[in-house]
């Protein structure tokens, strides 16, 4: 347990409490203590008079300690378990203004009051929820849409999918998109939801479909010019997924994980 630094001897309990919000932090128990980390550890010791050890999960076994550079593998390292009150506290929205809106997407300028009292402005994207489906034929070929995408300015592979219509369930939406974009139909199952990114409210839903067969010709939207291609799983993972030659990467990995095909 690190001792309090000498300069802290004269601090009153009130002073400790005043310093506490500034210096509460989390220290990596498996890394080397760089000077800045040691300083933070001192400050945390000062501002947490009732200090306690980390939970048992932070006592690394010898092999994990060795991998993480612990100087004495096999000996448990006890560190301070410090609270992080301000890091996960909710932000308070003060004002929101939509600065752009078109095609189901918008950009909002939002002012927040942060947990430490400061006010900051952010630009956030808003989108309707959408889904994508990793579709497999009866002989385990991956069905993909290949088309030019103006954002990356490249022709990319994509999983069939798109926005949910108002009131539409996500499973029904991806089944509809699979049929419209590729002409295939199969048995669709949920793989899991995920967030698009940290500055968007866009919710995405990953699905997989098995036993897909072609039942119709594609009927894409007026802005979609799609080549429907099929790739075997090994080629899809090697030449498309791992090289970043596609959108919907998170959905593809979620689906492959559920199918135990990674």
Backbone as JSON, one array per atom type, in Angstrom:
{
  "sequence": "XXXXXXXXXXXXXXXXXXXXXXXXXXXXXXXXXXXXXXXXXXXXXXXXXXXXXXXXXXXXXXXXXXXXXXXXXXXXXXXXXXXXXXXXXXXXXXXXXXXXXXXXXXXXXXXXXXXXXXXXXXXXXXXXXXXXXXXXXXXXXXXXXXXXXXXXXXXXXXXXXXXXXXXXXXXXXXXXXXXXXXXXXXXXXXXXXXXXXXXXXXXXXXXXXXXXXXXXXXXXXXXXXXXXXXXXXXXXXXXXXXXXXXXXXXXXXXXXXXXXXX",
  "N": [[0.85, -1.19, 0.0], [0.78, 2.14, -1.0], [2.32, 4.84, 0.68], [1.16, 7.96, 2.09], [2.35, 11.0, 0.63], [4.91, 13.21, 1.97], [4.22, 15.9, 1.83], [1.54, 15.91, 2.3], [0.98, 15.75, 4.97], [0.03, 17.9, 6.45], [-2.52, 18.36, 5.59], [-5.95, 18.9, 6.14], [-8.97, 17.0, 6.88], [-11.04, 18.23, 5.51], [-9.66, 19.53, 3.47], [-8.67, 17.34, 2.1], [-11.07, 16.26, 1.13], [-11.85, 18.29, -0.57], [-9.87, 18.17, -2.53], [-10.36, 15.72, -3.6], [-12.27, 15.25, -5.85], [-10.68, 16.07, -7.97], [-8.52, 14.35, -8.23], [-9.15, 11.67, -8.11], [-8.69, 8.58, -9.55], [-8.06, 5.82, -11.83], [-5.74, 3.22, -11.61], [-3.63, 1.25, -13.57], [-3.22, -2.0, -12.61], [-1.4, -3.83, -13.56], [0.6, -2.7, -15.04], [3.81, -1.01, -15.47], [4.75, 1.4, -13.03], [4.8, 4.48, -14.09], [6.34, 7.74, -13.63], [4.26, 9.71, -13.67], [2.03, 8.16, -13.08], [2.7, 7.24, -10.57], [2.66, 9.63, -9.19], [-0.05, 10.25, -9.38], [-1.01, 8.17, -7.9], [-0.04, 8.81, -5.36], [-1.52, 11.16, -4.95], [-4.08, 10.11, -4.97], [-3.96, 8.57, -2.7], [-3.86, 10.53, -0.8], [-6.34, 11.79, -1.11], [-8.18, 9.87, -0.57], [-8.83, 8.94, 2.27], [-9.97, 6.7, 3.54], [-8.82, 4.34, 2.33], [-8.78, 1.32, 0.36], [-8.07, -2.06, -0.66], [-7.82, -3.32, -4.04], [-10.37, -5.33, -5.68], [-10.43, -8.98, -5.71], [-10.14, -9.76, -8.35], [-8.19, -8.11, -9.39], [-5.81, -9.1, -8.55], [-3.38, -10.44, -10.12], [-2.8, -13.64, -11.65], [0.29, -15.52, -11.77], [1.15, -16.03, -14.44], [-0.24, -14.12, -15.95], [0.7, -11.8, -14.77], [3.35, -11.98, -15.54], [3.16, -11.74, -18.33], [2.34, -9.12, -18.47], [4.47, -7.63, -17.59], [5.08, -7.59, -14.87], [7.31, -7.07, -12.22], [7.81, -9.02, -10.32], [6.73, -11.88, -10.79], [4.09, -13.92, -9.63], [3.82, -12.83, -7.14], [1.32, -11.14, -5.49], [0.07, -7.95, -6.37], [-0.89, -5.19, -4.6], [-3.06, -2.56, -5.02], [-4.47, 0.77, -4.89], [-7.99, 0.91, -4.79], [-9.69, 3.12, -6.44], [-12.35, 5.43, -6.46], [-14.29, 6.69, -9.19], [-15.96, 9.05, -9.51], [-16.64, 11.25, -11.19], [-16.17, 10.39, -13.77], [-18.06, 8.69, -14.95], [-20.46, 9.87, -14.51], [-23.68, 11.25, -15.34], [-24.13, 13.47, -18.11], [-25.5, 16.76, -18.34], [-27.91, 17.93, -20.47], [-28.13, 21.07, -21.96], [-28.9, 22.73, -24.12], [-30.22, 22.17, -27.4], [-29.84, 22.2, -30.88], [-30.91, 21.65, -34.14], [-28.89, 21.53, -36.9], [-28.72, 20.56, -39.43], [-30.64, 18.49, -41.61], [-31.62, 15.7, -43.42], [-32.7, 13.07, -45.58], [-33.28, 11.2, -43.55], [-31.24, 11.57, -41.76], [-29.55, 13.62, -39.38], [-27.81, 16.48, -38.0], [-27.02, 17.63, -34.88], [-26.39, 20.46, -32.84], [-25.25, 20.47, -29.66], [-25.28, 21.6, -26.37], [-23.69, 20.77, -23.39], [-23.65, 20.38, -19.83], [-20.91, 19.33, -18.12], [-19.82, 16.65, -15.89], [-17.97, 17.85, -14.14], [-18.81, 20.43, -13.99], [-18.11, 22.17, -16.06], [-19.03, 23.68, -19.24], [-19.64, 22.47, -22.45], [-19.65, 22.25, -26.04], [-21.03, 20.1, -28.48], [-21.19, 18.34, -31.6], [-23.57, 16.25, -32.77], [-24.59, 13.26, -34.4], [-27.68, 12.16, -35.71], [-29.65, 9.37, -36.46], [-32.0, 7.16, -38.06], [-32.74, 3.9, -36.69], [-31.03, 0.97, -37.92], [-30.42, -2.09, -39.76], [-28.36, -4.99, -40.53], [-27.5, -7.93, -42.38], [-25.77, -10.96, -42.24], [-25.77, -13.11, -44.69], [-26.13, -16.47, -45.63], [-25.85, -18.9, -48.15], [-27.3, -22.11, -49.08], [-25.07, -23.66, -49.55], [-23.14, -22.48, -48.0], [-22.14, -20.02, -48.93], [-21.34, -16.57, -48.77], [-23.56, -13.92, -49.09], [-23.33, -10.89, -50.69], [-23.61, -7.33, -51.16], [-22.26, -5.22, -53.58], [-21.07, -2.04, -54.13], [-20.62, 1.42, -55.15], [-19.66, 3.77, -52.69], [-20.28, 6.97, -51.54], [-19.18, 8.31, -49.31], [-16.65, 7.03, -48.33], [-15.65, 7.14, -50.89], [-15.26, 4.92, -52.55], [-15.62, 1.69, -54.11], [-17.25, -0.73, -52.36], [-17.75, -3.75, -50.43], [-20.82, -4.82, -48.95], [-22.97, -5.87, -46.29], [-26.27, -7.02, -46.89], [-28.88, -4.77, -46.07], [-30.41, -2.04, -44.18], [-32.2, 1.02, -43.32], [-34.69, 0.95, -40.73], [-38.16, 1.05, -41.29], [-40.7, 3.34, -40.1], [-42.16, 2.03, -37.2], [-41.49, -0.55, -37.9], [-40.25, -3.83, -37.23], [-36.92, -4.86, -36.41], [-35.98, -7.36, -37.37], [-37.83, -7.98, -39.39], [-37.23, -5.87, -41.06], [-34.57, -6.33, -41.98], [-34.93, -8.74, -43.32], [-36.62, -7.91, -45.36], [-34.9, -6.06, -46.66], [-32.85, -7.78, -47.47], [-34.17, -9.32, -49.41], [-34.95, -7.28, -51.22], [-32.5, -6.11, -52.03], [-30.9, -8.21, -52.93], [-32.44, -10.36, -53.84], [-32.61, -12.71, -52.48], [-33.86, -15.05, -50.04], [-34.1, -16.21, -46.69], [-33.7, -18.0, -43.54], [-33.89, -15.94, -40.89], [-32.01, -14.72, -38.13], [-31.37, -13.1, -34.98], [-28.27, -11.5, -34.2], [-27.2, -9.56, -32.57], [-27.26, -6.25, -31.02], [-25.66, -3.01, -31.6], [-23.87, 0.09, -31.06], [-23.43, 2.74, -33.4], [-21.41, 4.79, -33.29], [-19.6, 6.86, -30.9], [-20.59, 9.42, -30.98], [-23.13, 9.54, -31.98], [-26.61, 8.78, -32.14], [-27.29, 6.51, -33.38], [-28.56, 3.34, -33.64], [-27.66, 0.05, -34.31], [-28.46, -3.14, -35.73], [-27.48, -6.42, -35.8], [-27.74, -9.32, -37.81], [-28.04, -12.79, -38.81], [-28.52, -14.96, -41.6], [-29.59, -18.1, -42.68], [-29.52, -20.89, -45.01], [-30.22, -19.59, -47.4], [-31.89, -18.86, -50.44], [-32.24, -17.94, -53.89], [-35.03, -16.15, -54.85], [-36.15, -14.18, -56.34], [-35.65, -11.37, -58.56], [-33.38, -8.69, -57.8], [-34.61, -5.61, -56.37], [-33.57, -2.8, -56.1], [-33.27, 0.48, -54.44], [-33.7, 3.8, -55.91], [-31.28, 5.13, -55.76], [-29.42, 3.19, -55.53], [-27.01, 1.13, -56.95], [-26.27, -1.85, -57.49], [-24.08, -4.63, -57.41], [-24.63, -7.98, -56.99], [-22.91, -10.35, -55.22], [-21.37, -13.52, -54.44], [-19.35, -15.09, -52.01], [-17.09, -17.59, -50.82], [-16.79, -18.62, -47.37], [-14.13, -18.59, -46.34], [-12.73, -16.99, -48.18], [-14.18, -14.63, -47.92], [-13.61, -13.88, -45.25], [-10.82, -13.59, -45.42], [-10.19, -11.92, -47.69], [-11.96, -9.8, -47.7], [-13.19, -9.04, -45.13], [-11.01, -8.92, -43.23], [-9.32, -7.19, -44.5], [-10.59, -4.81, -44.47], [-12.37, -4.12, -46.49], [-15.04, -3.46, -46.59], [-18.25, -2.18, -45.5], [-20.27, -2.25, -42.5], [-18.8, -3.86, -40.76], [-18.76, -4.49, -37.99], [-21.25, -5.74, -37.65], [-20.88, -8.0, -39.24], [-18.82, -9.38, -37.85], [-20.14, -9.86, -35.39], [-22.2, -11.59, -36.24], [-20.71, -13.76, -37.33], [-19.44, -14.58, -35.02], [-21.59, -15.49, -33.39], [-22.34, -17.63, -34.96], [-20.17, -19.24, -34.64], [-18.06, -19.1, -36.5], [-15.78, -17.62, -36.78]],
  "CA": [[0.0, 0.0, 0.0], [1.62, 3.32, -1.03], [2.12, 5.78, 1.79], [0.89, 9.34, 1.7], [3.57, 11.8, 0.53], [5.17, 14.06, 3.13], [3.56, 17.19, 1.75], [0.13, 15.78, 2.66], [0.81, 15.61, 6.42], [-0.67, 19.03, 7.06], [-3.86, 18.53, 5.02], [-7.09, 18.53, 6.97], [-9.96, 16.16, 6.19], [-11.78, 19.09, 4.58], [-8.81, 19.75, 2.31], [-8.66, 16.09, 1.34], [-12.33, 16.13, 0.4], [-11.84, 19.29, -1.65], [-8.98, 17.7, -3.59], [-10.77, 14.4, -4.05], [-12.81, 15.16, -7.21], [-9.67, 16.37, -8.97], [-7.44, 13.39, -8.34], [-9.57, 10.27, -8.1], [-8.33, 8.01, -10.84], [-7.86, 4.37, -11.83], [-4.37, 2.89, -11.96], [-3.48, -0.08, -14.14], [-2.46, -2.76, -11.62], [-0.42, -4.74, -14.17], [1.62, -1.97, -15.77], [4.86, -0.37, -14.68], [4.31, 2.7, -12.53], [5.56, 5.62, -14.58], [6.28, 8.82, -12.63], [2.95, 10.37, -13.57], [1.11, 7.26, -12.4], [3.05, 7.23, -9.15], [2.15, 10.88, -8.62], [-1.49, 10.14, -9.23], [-1.25, 7.24, -6.8], [0.14, 9.61, -4.15], [-2.66, 12.06, -4.79], [-5.25, 9.32, -4.62], [-3.81, 8.17, -1.3], [-4.19, 11.7, 0.0], [-7.74, 12.17, -1.2], [-9.02, 8.75, -0.17], [-8.33, 8.51, 3.58], [-10.45, 5.34, 3.85], [-8.43, 3.54, 1.17], [-8.95, -0.12, 0.46], [-7.39, -2.74, -1.75], [-8.66, -3.67, -5.17], [-10.98, -6.65, -5.56], [-9.55, -10.11, -6.0], [-9.89, -9.84, -9.78], [-7.01, -7.33, -9.74], [-4.61, -9.82, -8.14], [-3.15, -11.24, -11.31], [-1.99, -14.85, -11.52], [1.69, -15.31, -12.16], [1.35, -15.98, -15.89], [-0.73, -12.83, -16.44], [1.65, -10.79, -14.31], [4.56, -12.08, -16.34], [2.86, -11.17, -19.64], [2.14, -7.68, -18.35], [5.67, -6.96, -17.14], [5.2, -7.49, -13.42], [8.71, -7.37, -11.88], [7.9, -10.18, -9.43], [5.62, -12.76, -11.07], [3.72, -14.82, -8.55], [3.5, -12.04, -5.95], [0.18, -10.26, -5.74], [0.32, -6.52, -6.21], [-2.05, -4.51, -4.04], [-3.12, -1.15, -5.4], [-5.66, 1.44, -4.38], [-9.22, 0.91, -5.58], [-10.13, 4.5, -6.31], [-13.61, 5.72, -7.1], [-14.21, 7.59, -10.34], [-17.3, 9.63, -9.49], [-16.93, 12.18, -12.28], [-15.92, 9.85, -15.11], [-19.23, 8.03, -15.51], [-21.68, 10.6, -14.15], [-24.45, 11.71, -16.49], [-24.01, 14.86, -18.54], [-26.8, 17.44, -18.38], [-28.12, 18.66, -21.72], [-28.61, 22.43, -21.73], [-29.58, 23.25, -25.31], [-30.01, 21.37, -28.61], [-30.32, 22.84, -32.1], [-30.65, 20.88, -35.35], [-28.26, 22.41, -37.89], [-28.88, 19.95, -40.75], [-31.49, 17.3, -41.58], [-32.01, 15.24, -44.75], [-32.61, 11.64, -45.84], [-33.3, 10.41, -42.31], [-30.06, 11.86, -40.94], [-29.46, 15.02, -38.96], [-26.69, 16.87, -37.15], [-27.47, 18.53, -33.82], [-25.42, 21.14, -31.99], [-25.77, 20.26, -28.31], [-24.46, 22.1, -25.27], [-23.81, 19.96, -22.18], [-22.9, 20.65, -18.6], [-20.16, 18.13, -17.81], [-19.86, 16.31, -14.45], [-17.15, 18.75, -13.33], [-19.39, 21.76, -14.02], [-17.8, 22.91, -17.28], [-19.99, 23.59, -20.33], [-18.98, 22.22, -23.72], [-20.55, 22.1, -27.19], [-20.73, 18.94, -29.31], [-22.02, 18.12, -32.78], [-23.98, 14.85, -32.69], [-25.36, 12.74, -35.53], [-28.9, 11.41, -35.39], [-30.1, 8.55, -37.58], [-32.95, 6.11, -37.75], [-32.09, 2.61, -36.49], [-30.83, 0.2, -39.14], [-29.95, -3.46, -39.55], [-27.59, -5.64, -41.59], [-27.6, -9.38, -42.22], [-24.8, -11.86, -42.87], [-26.64, -14.13, -45.3], [-25.42, -17.64, -46.14], [-26.63, -19.8, -49.01], [-27.34, -23.5, -48.61], [-23.72, -24.21, -49.62], [-22.27, -21.66, -47.15], [-21.59, -18.84, -49.6], [-21.79, -15.31, -48.19], [-24.22, -13.06, -50.08], [-22.9, -9.52, -50.45], [-23.88, -6.27, -52.12], [-21.04, -4.46, -53.88], [-21.48, -0.81, -54.78], [-19.87, 2.63, -54.83], [-20.15, 4.51, -51.53], [-19.72, 8.31, -51.71], [-18.39, 8.75, -48.16], [-15.27, 6.58, -48.52], [-15.28, 7.32, -52.3], [-14.74, 3.63, -52.99], [-16.54, 0.57, -54.28], [-17.07, -1.57, -51.18], [-18.71, -4.8, -50.14], [-21.71, -4.53, -47.84], [-24.02, -6.81, -45.96], [-27.6, -6.49, -47.19], [-29.49, -4.13, -44.91], [-30.84, -0.66, -44.35], [-32.96, 1.65, -42.25], [-36.0, 0.45, -40.36], [-39.28, 1.94, -41.53], [-41.41, 3.65, -38.85], [-42.98, 0.95, -36.67], [-41.04, -1.84, -38.41], [-39.33, -4.59, -36.41], [-35.6, -4.97, -37.04], [-35.86, -8.62, -38.12], [-38.6, -7.83, -40.62], [-36.55, -4.9, -41.92], [-33.42, -6.92, -42.68], [-35.45, -9.74, -44.26], [-37.09, -7.13, -46.51], [-33.74, -5.53, -47.36], [-32.16, -8.91, -48.11], [-34.92, -9.65, -50.62], [-34.93, -6.16, -52.16], [-31.16, -5.82, -52.55], [-30.22, -9.38, -53.51], [-33.37, -11.35, -54.36], [-32.51, -13.94, -51.69], [-34.66, -15.18, -48.83], [-33.61, -17.28, -45.83], [-34.16, -17.99, -42.15], [-33.15, -14.83, -40.28], [-31.89, -14.77, -36.67], [-30.65, -11.96, -34.41], [-26.91, -11.71, -33.69], [-26.96, -8.62, -31.48], [-27.26, -4.82, -31.34], [-24.45, -2.25, -31.28], [-23.94, 1.52, -31.37], [-22.62, 3.09, -34.56], [-20.21, 5.42, -32.74], [-19.81, 7.54, -29.62], [-21.2, 10.73, -31.18], [-24.35, 9.33, -32.75], [-27.63, 7.97, -31.46], [-27.65, 5.45, -34.32], [-28.56, 1.97, -33.13], [-27.55, -0.92, -35.38], [-28.86, -4.49, -35.35], [-26.81, -7.43, -36.62], [-28.48, -10.56, -38.0], [-27.52, -13.75, -39.78], [-29.57, -15.72, -42.28], [-29.08, -19.38, -43.18], [-30.36, -21.56, -46.01], [-30.76, -18.59, -48.33], [-32.05, -19.23, -51.85], [-32.71, -16.82, -54.69], [-36.44, -16.33, -55.18], [-36.61, -13.06, -57.17], [-34.62, -10.44, -58.99], [-33.28, -7.56, -56.87], [-35.36, -4.37, -56.65], [-32.92, -1.77, -55.26], [-33.79, 1.83, -54.47], [-33.26, 4.55, -57.09], [-29.89, 5.58, -55.61], [-28.58, 2.01, -55.33], [-26.56, 0.44, -58.16], [-25.66, -2.94, -56.72], [-23.69, -5.94, -57.92], [-24.79, -9.02, -55.98], [-21.83, -11.34, -55.35], [-21.27, -14.53, -53.38], [-17.99, -15.52, -51.72], [-17.04, -18.61, -49.78], [-16.48, -18.03, -46.07], [-12.69, -18.35, -46.17], [-12.36, -15.82, -48.99], [-14.83, -13.47, -47.31], [-12.84, -13.46, -44.07], [-9.44, -13.23, -45.78], [-10.04, -10.88, -48.71], [-12.9, -8.69, -47.51], [-13.37, -8.61, -43.75], [-9.75, -8.58, -42.57], [-8.67, -6.1, -45.24], [-11.39, -3.6, -44.34], [-12.94, -3.78, -47.79], [-16.49, -3.48, -46.49], [-18.94, -1.52, -44.41], [-20.98, -3.22, -41.64], [-17.82, -4.81, -40.22], [-19.18, -4.94, -36.66], [-22.35, -6.69, -37.83], [-20.32, -9.25, -39.76], [-18.13, -10.08, -36.77], [-21.14, -10.35, -34.44], [-22.88, -12.74, -36.82], [-19.77, -14.87, -37.4], [-19.2, -15.06, -33.65], [-22.74, -16.28, -32.98], [-22.33, -18.86, -35.75], [-18.9, -19.95, -34.39], [-17.37, -19.18, -37.78], [-14.63, -16.72, -36.81]],
  "C": [[0.88, 1.24, 0.0], [1.29, 4.26, 0.11], [1.81, 7.16, 1.25], [2.2, 10.11, 1.62], [3.69, 12.76, 1.7], [4.39, 15.37, 3.08], [2.1, 17.13, 2.18], [-0.11, 15.76, 4.16], [-0.07, 16.69, 7.01], [-2.1, 19.2, 6.54], [-4.93, 18.09, 6.01], [-8.02, 17.62, 6.17], [-10.74, 16.98, 5.17], [-10.97, 19.33, 3.31], [-8.74, 18.5, 1.44], [-9.93, 15.95, 0.5], [-12.4, 17.12, -0.76], [-10.99, 18.84, -2.83], [-9.52, 16.45, -4.28], [-11.32, 14.37, -5.47], [-11.77, 15.37, -8.3], [-8.74, 15.2, -9.23], [-7.87, 11.93, -8.24], [-9.34, 9.69, -9.49], [-8.16, 6.51, -10.7], [-6.44, 4.09, -12.29], [-4.32, 1.46, -12.47], [-2.64, -0.94, -13.2], [-1.38, -3.64, -12.22], [0.71, -4.02, -14.87], [2.72, -1.47, -14.86], [4.36, 1.0, -14.24], [5.24, 3.78, -13.04], [5.44, 6.75, -13.57], [4.91, 9.46, -12.51], [1.94, 9.48, -12.88], [1.41, 7.22, -10.91], [2.54, 8.5, -8.48], [0.66, 10.8, -8.4], [-1.83, 9.21, -8.08], [-1.08, 7.96, -5.47], [-1.08, 10.48, -3.9], [-3.91, 11.31, -4.4], [-5.18, 8.87, -3.17], [-4.19, 9.32, -0.38], [-5.69, 11.92, 0.05], [-8.7, 11.04, -0.87], [-8.54, 8.23, 1.18], [-8.77, 7.09, 3.94], [-10.09, 4.39, 2.74], [-8.57, 2.05, 1.45], [-8.26, -0.77, -0.72], [-8.37, -3.04, -2.86], [-9.28, -5.04, -4.97], [-10.05, -7.74, -6.04], [-9.22, -10.22, -7.48], [-8.66, -9.07, -10.21], [-5.72, -7.98, -9.26], [-4.28, -10.82, -9.24], [-2.41, -12.52, -10.99], [-0.62, -14.63, -12.12], [1.86, -15.2, -13.66], [0.86, -14.66, -16.46], [0.19, -11.72, -16.0], [2.89, -10.78, -15.19], [4.33, -11.45, -17.72], [2.77, -9.66, -19.59], [3.32, -6.96, -17.71], [5.8, -6.79, -15.65], [6.62, -7.88, -13.02], [8.86, -8.61, -11.01], [6.73, -11.12, -9.69], [5.35, -13.7, -9.89], [3.41, -14.1, -7.27], [2.36, -11.09, -6.28], [0.56, -8.81, -5.52], [-0.96, -5.88, -5.7], [-1.99, -3.05, -4.42], [-4.39, -0.56, -4.83], [-6.82, 1.24, -5.33], [-9.85, 2.28, -5.42], [-11.43, 4.71, -7.04], [-13.4, 6.71, -8.22], [-15.56, 8.26, -10.51], [-17.61, 10.45, -10.73], [-16.81, 11.54, -13.65], [-17.15, 9.23, -15.73], [-20.53, 8.72, -15.14], [-22.37, 11.11, -15.41], [-24.14, 13.17, -16.81], [-25.41, 15.47, -18.6], [-26.91, 18.26, -19.66], [-28.75, 20.02, -21.42], [-29.43, 22.92, -22.92], [-29.23, 22.37, -26.51], [-30.62, 22.09, -29.8], [-29.95, 21.96, -33.28], [-30.1, 21.82, -36.42], [-28.37, 21.85, -39.31], [-29.76, 18.72, -40.62], [-31.92, 16.96, -43.01], [-31.82, 13.73, -44.84], [-32.53, 10.81, -44.56], [-32.1, 10.6, -41.42], [-30.08, 13.33, -40.55], [-28.21, 15.22, -38.12], [-27.22, 17.9, -36.15], [-26.28, 19.17, -33.12], [-25.99, 21.12, -30.57], [-24.78, 20.8, -27.29], [-24.76, 21.27, -24.02], [-23.12, 20.64, -21.01], [-22.24, 19.35, -18.19], [-20.18, 17.86, -16.31], [-19.03, 17.23, -13.57], [-17.65, 20.2, -13.36], [-19.09, 22.58, -15.26], [-18.91, 22.72, -18.32], [-19.23, 23.45, -21.65], [-20.03, 21.96, -24.8], [-20.08, 20.93, -28.05], [-21.67, 18.92, -30.51], [-22.3, 16.62, -32.87], [-24.81, 14.48, -33.91], [-26.58, 11.99, -35.03], [-29.34, 10.65, -36.64], [-31.19, 7.6, -37.11], [-32.19, 4.81, -37.49], [-32.03, 1.83, -37.8], [-30.33, -1.2, -38.79], [-29.17, -3.96, -40.75], [-27.57, -7.13, -41.32], [-26.48, -10.09, -42.96], [-25.59, -13.05, -43.39], [-25.8, -15.22, -45.94], [-26.35, -18.49, -46.99], [-26.59, -21.21, -48.43], [-25.97, -24.16, -48.68], [-22.69, -23.28, -48.97], [-21.51, -20.58, -47.9], [-22.17, -17.59, -48.94], [-22.34, -14.42, -49.3], [-23.91, -11.61, -49.74], [-23.41, -8.58, -51.54], [-22.59, -5.49, -52.32], [-21.44, -3.22, -54.66], [-20.57, 0.35, -54.37], [-20.51, 3.32, -53.64], [-19.48, 5.88, -51.53], [-18.9, 8.8, -50.53], [-16.94, 8.34, -48.27], [-14.74, 6.82, -49.93], [-14.62, 6.05, -52.84], [-15.9, 2.68, -53.29], [-16.25, -0.43, -53.17], [-18.1, -2.69, -51.16], [-19.56, -4.37, -48.95], [-22.58, -5.74, -47.54], [-25.35, -6.21, -46.39], [-28.22, -5.9, -45.93], [-29.89, -2.71, -45.2], [-31.62, -0.16, -43.16], [-34.27, 0.91, -41.99], [-37.04, 1.5, -40.74], [-39.99, 2.22, -40.22], [-42.33, 2.5, -38.43], [-42.55, -0.45, -37.1], [-40.09, -2.52, -37.44], [-38.02, -4.79, -37.16], [-35.45, -6.24, -37.86], [-36.62, -8.53, -39.43], [-37.9, -6.9, -41.6], [-35.4, -5.54, -42.68], [-33.86, -8.01, -43.65], [-35.95, -9.05, -45.52], [-35.92, -6.61, -47.33], [-32.97, -6.63, -48.09], [-32.84, -9.26, -49.43], [-34.81, -8.53, -51.65], [-33.56, -5.98, -52.81], [-30.53, -6.99, -53.29], [-31.16, -10.37, -54.17], [-33.36, -12.66, -53.59], [-33.45, -13.87, -50.48], [-34.11, -16.36, -48.03], [-34.2, -17.17, -44.45], [-33.29, -17.02, -41.36], [-33.19, -14.94, -38.76], [-31.08, -13.56, -36.2], [-29.26, -12.37, -33.94], [-26.58, -10.74, -32.57], [-26.99, -7.17, -31.94], [-25.9, -4.19, -31.04], [-24.7, -0.79, -31.64], [-23.01, 1.82, -32.54], [-21.33, 3.77, -34.15], [-20.59, 6.25, -31.53], [-20.5, 8.9, -29.77], [-22.42, 10.65, -32.09], [-25.33, 8.53, -31.91], [-28.02, 6.75, -32.28], [-27.47, 4.07, -33.7], [-28.56, 1.03, -34.33], [-27.89, -2.32, -34.86], [-28.23, -5.48, -36.33], [-27.65, -8.71, -36.64], [-27.66, -11.52, -38.84], [-28.7, -14.5, -40.37], [-28.94, -16.98, -42.86], [-30.06, -19.97, -44.19], [-30.94, -20.64, -47.05], [-30.8, -19.13, -49.77], [-32.58, -18.02, -52.6], [-34.14, -17.09, -55.14], [-36.96, -15.22, -56.1], [-35.41, -12.28, -57.65], [-34.56, -9.26, -58.01], [-34.12, -6.37, -57.34], [-34.79, -3.24, -55.79], [-33.61, -0.42, -55.37], [-33.15, 2.62, -55.61], [-31.83, 5.05, -56.98], [-28.92, 4.41, -55.42], [-28.28, 1.34, -56.67], [-25.66, -0.7, -57.69], [-25.29, -4.11, -57.61], [-23.84, -6.94, -56.78], [-23.73, -10.09, -56.23], [-21.92, -12.34, -54.2], [-19.81, -14.96, -53.25], [-18.03, -16.64, -50.71], [-16.51, -17.98, -48.5], [-15.01, -17.68, -45.91], [-12.25, -17.11, -46.95], [-12.96, -14.55, -48.42], [-14.02, -12.97, -46.12], [-11.47, -12.91, -44.48], [-9.38, -11.98, -46.65], [-10.93, -9.66, -48.5], [-12.87, -8.17, -46.08], [-12.06, -8.12, -43.14], [-9.01, -7.44, -43.27], [-9.45, -4.79, -45.14], [-12.01, -3.15, -45.64], [-14.46, -3.72, -47.77], [-16.98, -2.51, -45.43], [-19.57, -2.62, -43.54], [-20.04, -4.25, -41.01], [-18.25, -5.35, -38.87], [-20.29, -5.97, -36.76], [-21.84, -8.03, -38.33], [-19.63, -10.05, -38.67], [-19.11, -10.63, -35.73], [-21.82, -11.61, -34.97], [-21.95, -13.96, -36.89], [-19.49, -15.45, -36.02], [-20.35, -15.93, -33.17], [-22.77, -17.62, -33.7], [-21.09, -19.72, -35.5], [-18.1, -20.15, -35.67], [-16.2, -18.21, -37.88], [-13.34, -17.5, -37.0]]
}
